């Protein structure tokens, strides 16, 4: 037996319940990160319940997040952090319509959570930007400056959330290591082995010259991504 299907379906049901309470209602930045912490706790408890043999026998899956856009978007700044947070690998490609999409690859529960977090963070940034656009600070920008302000705010917010996810992941890994399980290393070995079988040639794209930003809007976005102090992850009882 590779995994416990009922347990996996229960985890997915909890994720869907969180989605209904956050994404559908336009959650705040703090609510989004709190949801990320909760779903990470659920994921860790599920995977710690599996034996090493079960994890080694689990088939990796792909989970695609469609952007429905041809251009790069601010969530690009978060994708690597989301994948690392969920112990997945991720790449960016174009669909048949020439639109960008992200492909997460990893254990079934991990890619499910990665897709959820991408959807959640993307929606949260849009909600945050909507609030920023009616703020007094935003109204100080001249009309021709507002496109740059919009992009800068979203970029700052995504960068801030990515930093938070990195910190949350480090804490989660520390808790898991304290359990005596080499779960993180084991999962990485399984995912990398399965990824090698796909024969993909993935390229790391070098960043070009720094993009133009509005420092004020970027800092406002960064502050929005740091609104709530969290102490996420599973706890030793």
C-alpha positions in Angstrom: 0.0 0.0 0.0 1.5 3.4 -1.0 -0.7 5.7 1.0 -3.8 5.7 3.0 -6.5 6.9 0.5 -9.1 7.8 3.2 -6.6 9.9 5.1 -5.4 11.7 1.9 -9.0 12.4 0.9 -9.7 13.7 4.4 -6.7 16.1 4.1 -8.0 17.3 0.7 -11.4 17.9 2.2 -9.9 20.0 5.0 -8.0 22.0 2.4 -11.1 22.6 0.4 -12.9 23.8 3.6 -10.1 26.2 4.2 -10.3 27.4 0.6 -14.0 28.2 1.1 -13.3 30.2 4.2 -10.4 32.2 2.8 -10.2 32.5 -1.0 -13.9 32.8 -1.6 -14.3 35.5 1.0 -11.3 37.6 -0.1 -9.1 36.9 2.9 -6.6 39.4 4.4 -2.8 38.9 4.3 -2.9 37.6 7.9 -5.7 35.2 7.3 -3.9 33.9 4.2 -0.7 33.2 6.2 -2.7 31.7 9.1 -4.4 29.4 6.6 -1.0 28.4 5.2 0.2 27.6 8.7 -2.9 25.5 9.4 -2.7 23.6 6.1 1.0 23.0 6.8 0.2 21.5 10.2 -2.4 19.2 8.6 0.1 18.2 5.9 2.9 17.4 8.4 0.6 15.4 10.7 -0.6 13.4 7.7 2.9 12.6 6.3 4.3 11.8 9.7 1.6 9.2 10.0 3.1 7.4 6.9 5.9 4.9 7.2 9.1 5.4 5.3 8.2 2.4 3.1 4.8 4.0 2.3 6.5 7.2 1.3 9.0 5.4 -1.0 6.1 3.6 -2.7 4.1 6.8 -3.3 3.8 7.9 -6.9 4.6 11.5 -7.5 2.1 13.7 -9.3 1.9 16.9 -11.2 -0.5 19.7 -10.3 -0.9 22.6 -12.6 -1.7 26.2 -11.7 -2.9 28.2 -14.6 -2.3 32.0 -14.6 -4.5 32.6 -17.7 -1.9 35.3 -18.6 0.9 35.5 -21.1 3.1 37.8 -19.1 5.0 37.3 -15.8 3.0 38.3 -12.7 4.1 39.1 -9.1 3.3 35.6 -7.8 6.4 34.6 -9.7 8.3 35.9 -6.7 6.5 33.4 -4.4 6.5 30.3 -6.5 9.9 29.0 -5.5 9.1 29.6 -1.8 5.8 27.8 -2.1 7.4 24.8 -3.8 10.1 24.6 -1.1 7.4 25.1 1.6 5.6 22.0 0.3 8.7 19.9 -0.6 7.8 20.1 -4.3 9.7 20.9 -7.4 8.1 23.5 -9.7 8.7 24.8 -13.2 7.1 27.4 -15.4 5.8 26.6 -18.9 3.3 27.8 -21.5 0.0 26.1 -22.2 -1.5 25.6 -25.7 -2.8 29.1 -25.7 0.6 30.6 -24.9 -0.4 31.4 -21.3 2.0 30.9 -18.4 1.4 28.1 -15.9 3.2 26.6 -13.0 3.7 22.8 -12.7 4.2 21.5 -9.2 5.7 18.0 -9.0 5.9 15.9 -5.8 3.9 13.7 -3.5 0.1 13.9 -3.9 -0.6 15.7 -0.7 2.3 18.1 -1.2 1.3 19.2 -4.7 -2.3 19.6 -3.5 -1.2 22.0 -0.8 1.2 23.8 -3.2 -1.7 24.5 -5.6 -3.9 25.7 -2.8 -1.3 28.0 -1.4 -0.6 29.5 -4.9 -4.3 30.1 -5.4 -4.6 31.6 -1.9 -1.6 33.9 -2.1 -2.5 35.1 -5.6 -6.0 36.0 -4.4 -4.6 37.6 -1.3 -2.3 39.8 -3.2 -5.2 40.9 -5.5 -7.3 41.6 -2.4 -4.5 43.6 -0.8 -3.9 45.6 -3.9 -7.6 46.4 -4.1 -7.4 47.9 -0.6 -4.3 49.8 -1.4 -5.9 51.4 -4.4 -8.5 53.1 -2.1 -5.9 54.3 0.4 -4.8 57.9 0.9 -1.2 56.9 0.1 -2.2 55.5 -3.3 -4.2 58.5 -4.2 -1.1 60.7 -3.9 0.3 59.0 -7.0 -0.4 60.8 -10.3 -2.5 58.9 -12.8 0.4 58.0 -15.0 2.3 56.7 -12.0 -0.4 54.3 -10.8 0.5 51.4 -13.1 4.0 51.3 -11.6 2.6 51.7 -8.1 0.2 48.7 -8.6 3.0 46.4 -9.8 5.4 47.6 -7.1 2.9 47.0 -4.3 2.1 43.5 -5.5 5.8 42.7 -6.0 6.6 43.9 -2.5 3.8 41.9 -1.0 4.8 38.7 -2.8 8.4 39.1 -1.8 7.4 39.6 1.8 5.2 36.6 1.9 7.9 34.5 0.2 10.3 35.5 3.0 7.7 34.5 5.6 7.2 31.1 3.9 10.9 30.5 4.0 11.0 31.2 7.7 7.9 29.1 8.4 9.5 26.2 6.4 12.6 26.3 8.5 10.6 26.1 11.7 8.5 23.2 10.4 11.7 21.3 9.4 13.1 21.8 12.8 10.0 20.4 14.5 10.0 17.4 12.1 13.8 16.7 12.7 13.1 16.8 16.5 10.7 13.9 16.0 13.6 11.7 15.0 12.3 11.1 11.4 14.4 12.0 8.4 11.2 12.9 6.6 12.4 16.0 4.7 15.5 14.2 3.3 13.4 11.1 2.4 10.8 13.1 0.5 13.5 15.0 -1.4 15.1 11.8 -2.4 11.8 10.3 -3.6 10.8 13.4 -5.5 14.2 13.9 -7.2 14.3 10.3 -8.2 10.9 10.4 -9.8 11.6 13.8 -11.4 14.8 12.3 -13.1 12.6 9.6 -14.7 10.7 12.3 -16.6 13.8 13.3 -18.5 13.0 17.0 -18.4 15.6 19.6 -19.2 14.8 22.4 -16.7 16.6 25.6 -17.0 17.2 28.3 -14.4 16.5 31.6 -16.0 18.9 34.3 -15.0 17.3 37.5 -13.8 17.8 40.5 -16.1 18.4 44.1 -15.0 16.5 45.1 -11.9 13.0 46.1 -12.7 11.8 49.6 -12.1 9.7 50.0 -9.0 8.1 52.7 -6.8 9.9 52.4 -3.5 6.9 53.8 -1.6 4.4 51.3 -3.1 6.9 48.4 -2.8 7.4 49.1 0.9 3.6 49.3 1.4 3.3 45.9 -0.2 6.0 44.5 2.0 4.3 45.9 5.1 1.1 44.3 4.0 2.8 40.9 3.8 4.1 41.2 7.4 0.9 42.1 9.1 0.6 39.1 11.4 3.2 37.4 13.6 2.8 33.6 13.2 4.3 30.6 15.0 3.2 27.9 12.5 3.8 24.2 12.1 3.1 21.1 14.2 3.9 21.1 17.8 5.4 18.4 20.0 2.9 17.3 22.5 
